[in-house]
Every structure is written in C-alpha cells, then in structure tokens.
Amino acid sequence: MAGTPVKHARGVKLLIMVGDGATPEVFTAYCTVNAARSITGEAATNDFNIPDCADPDALGWLVREKVSLSYSLQGAGILNTPDVQVFTDFLADPTSRNCQIVVDVPAADGGVVFAGPFHMTKFEITGDRGSKMEATINMVSDGEVTVTATTTTEFLEGKTYGALSSAPAKGNHHKAKAEHEAA
C-alpha cells in the first residue's frame, strides 16, 4: 500500500517582504533574512472557571473565549550590511509598514500571502571572532492581517516585487525615505 507523501517546500520559499509605502507599493524581501524565518498566529483569550452547580466541591472546567488575533514574524541570517539602515529606520519609525509573508508554492498546494501592517519590535546584530555577523528581526501585526491564495510562484526571480495583494493601508509607512528623497 503506497502512502501519500506530504506536500513540502524548501524553507527559502517562506518570504518576508516589507512595503515601501509608495503608490503602487513595492515589497522587498531583504537579503538579511537568509536563514531562519517564521510567522506565528495567536489568539488571545479570556479564561473562565465554570463550577459544577450540582457538586460545588468538584473541580471546575476552564473555558475560554477568543477576544483578538495577532501575528508575529521572525527572520534571521548572515547580516547583509546594506540592510542595517533600513532596519534601524523601521525600528525607530512609530508607524507600521505593510508587509507580505508569502508561502511561495502554488495555491493548490497551500500557497498563501499573509498581508497587513506590522511594527518592527527587535533588530539585533551579533558577531563573534572567527565568524560572520548575523542579524535577527522581529515584527508584530498592527491590525488586521488577511490571508489569500497565492497567484504566482515567481517571487524569487528578483528581490523586489510589486503589490501581491491588497494589504490594509495604515498611515505614512515610509516617511523617512520620502523626506530623504525630497532633501
């Protein structure tokens, strides 16, 4: 009896891309995220201990009500030094930026795009004697994140991509870049 193999994809097919805030918005998969990467969805809950009215001495059961959703991203790898200024600007920016996280496989195989505004909450650079500098970034969602089927599997042909899906807009996402270009 032949089994059904799991449909799988290489780790590099999980892309974390940050929007530039322009119209149309262009998303970039920064080279620093060249090793570990992840997206995590979480639901916050309120917990309630439900007593047994017929037997007040019995242990109650804990029930939960979901109250909110959020996503977080992590990326890491050998530091691409030109990315340092981009990431420090994003970390210092009080506004969120549109991001797209792509599971870069055909939609029929589970390919999706997570899209929404995110804040960068951590940018870390490490280095040890005898090795290369490495970096880690963390981001958290800032409002709704949509999940839609992918429409193409050609994201890795370049590092910069046009709009892949409609992410909720939120404020001026790239104020520092616009001010720099105007100067």
For each residue, the residues with C-beta under 8 A, 3 or more apart:
1:
2:
3:
4:
5:
6:
7: 105 109 110
8:
9: 13 14 103 104 105 109
10: 13
11: 14 37
12: 156
13: 9 10 103 104 105 156
14: 9 11 37 38 39 101 102 103 104
15: 29 100 101 102 104 155 156
16: 29 30 33 37 39 73 75 99 101
17: 27 28 29 99 100 101 102 161 164
18: 27 28 30 86 90 97 98 99
19: 25 26 27 97 98 99 100 167 173 174
20: 25 26 27 28 173 174 177
21: 25 97 98 172 173 174 175 177 178
22: 25 26 174
23:
24: 162 163
25: 19 20 21 22 98 163 167
26: 19 20 22 160 161 162 163
27: 17 18 19 20 98 99 100 160 161 162 163 164
28: 17 18 20 159 160 161
29: 15 16 17 33 155 159 160 161
30: 16 18 33 80 83 86 87 159
31: 34 77 80 83 159
32: 75 77 78 79 80 83 87 135 137
33: 16 29 30 37 75 76 77 137
34: 31 77 78 80
35: 76 77 78
36: 74 75 76 77
37: 11 14 16 33 73 74 75 76
38: 14 73 74 75
39: 14 16 71 72 73 101 114
40: 71 72 73 74
41: 69 70 71 145
42: 69 70 71 72
43: 66 67 68 69
44: 66 67 68 69 70
45: 64 65 66 67
46: 64 65 67
47: 62 63 64
48: 62 63 64 65
49: 60 61 62
50: 60 61 62 63
51: 56 58 60
52: 55 56 58 60
53: 56
54:
55: 52 58
56: 51 52 53
57:
58: 51 52 55
59:
60: 49 50 51 52
61: 49 50
62: 47 48 49 50
63: 47 48 50
64: 45 46 47 48
65: 45 46 48
66: 43 44 45 69
67: 43 44 45 46
68: 43 44
69: 41 42 43 44 66 145
70: 41 42 44 140 141
71: 39 40 41 42 114 116 118 140 141 145
72: 39 40 42 138 139 140 141
73: 16 37 38 39 40 99 101 118 137 138 139 140
74: 36 37 38 40 136 137 138 139
75: 16 32 33 36 37 38 136 137
76: 33 35 36 37 134 135 136 137
77: 31 32 33 34 35 36 80 134 135
78: 32 34 35 132 133 134 135
79: 32 83 84 125 132 133 134 135
80: 30 31 32 34 77 83
81: 84 133
82: 85 86
83: 30 31 32 79 80 86 87 135
84: 79 81 87 88 125 135
85: 82 88 89
86: 18 30 82 83 89 90
87: 30 32 83 84 90 91 120 123 135 137
88: 84 85 91 92 123
89: 85 86 92 93 176 177
90: 18 86 87 93 97 120 123
91: 87 88 120 121 122 123
92: 88 89
93: 89 90 97 120 175 176
94:
95: 170 171 172 173 175
96: 117 118 119 142 143 170 171 173
97: 18 19 21 90 93 117 118 120 173 174
98: 18 19 21 25 27 115 116 117 118 167 168 169 170 173
99: 16 17 18 19 27 73 115 116 117 118 139 167
100: 15 17 19 27 113 114 115 164 165 167
101: 14 15 16 17 39 73 113 114 115
102: 14 15 17 111 112 113 114 150 155 164
103: 9 13 14 110 111 112 113 150
104: 9 13 14 15 111 150 153 155 156
105: 7 9 13 109 110 111 150 153
106: 109 111 150 153
107: 110 111 112 149 150 151
108: 111
109: 7 9 105 106
110: 7 103 105 107
111: 102 103 104 105 106 107 108 149 150 153
112: 102 103 107 147 148 149 150
113: 100 101 102 103 147 148 149 150 164 165
114: 39 71 100 101 102 145 146 147
115: 98 99 100 101 145 146 147 148 164 165 166 167 168
116: 71 98 99 141 142 143 144 145 146 167 168
117: 96 97 98 99 141 142 143 167 168 169 170 173
118: 71 73 96 97 98 99 139 140 141 142
119: 96 139 140 142
120: 87 90 91 93 97 123 137 138 139
121: 91 138 139 140
122: 91 136 137 138
123: 87 88 90 91 120 135 136 137
124: 135 136 137
125: 79 84 133 134 135
126: 133 134 135 136
127: 131 132 133 134
128: 131
129:
130:
131: 127 128 134
132: 78 79 127
133: 78 79 81 125 126 127
134: 76 77 78 79 125 126 127 131
135: 32 76 77 78 79 83 84 87 123 124 125 126
136: 74 75 76 122 123 124 126
137: 32 33 73 74 75 76 87 120 122 123 124
138: 72 73 74 120 121 122
139: 72 73 74 99 118 119 120 121
140: 70 71 72 73 118 119 121
141: 70 71 72 116 117 118 144 145
142: 96 116 117 118 119 170
143: 96 116 117 168 170
144: 116 141 168
145: 41 69 71 114 115 116 141
146: 114 115 116 165 166 167 168
147: 112 113 114 115
148: 112 113 115 165
149: 107 111 112 113
150: 102 103 104 105 106 107 111 112 113 153 164
151: 107 164
152: 155 164
153: 104 105 106 111 150
154: 157
155: 15 29 102 104 152 161 164
156: 12 13 15 104
157: 154
158: 161
159: 28 29 30 31
160: 26 27 28 29
161: 17 26 27 28 29 155 158 164
162: 24 26 27
163: 24 25 26 27 166
164: 17 27 100 102 113 115 150 151 152 155 161
165: 100 113 115 146 148
166: 115 146 163
167: 19 25 98 99 100 115 116 117 146
168: 98 115 116 117 143 144 146
169: 98 117
170: 95 96 98 117 142 143 173
171: 95 96
172: 21 95 175 178
173: 19 20 21 95 96 97 98 117 170
174: 19 20 21 22 97 177 178
175: 21 93 95 172 178 179
176: 89 93 179 180
177: 20 21 89 174 180 181
178: 21 172 174 175 181 182
179: 175 176 182 183
180: 176 177 183
181: 177 178
182: 178 179
183: 179 180
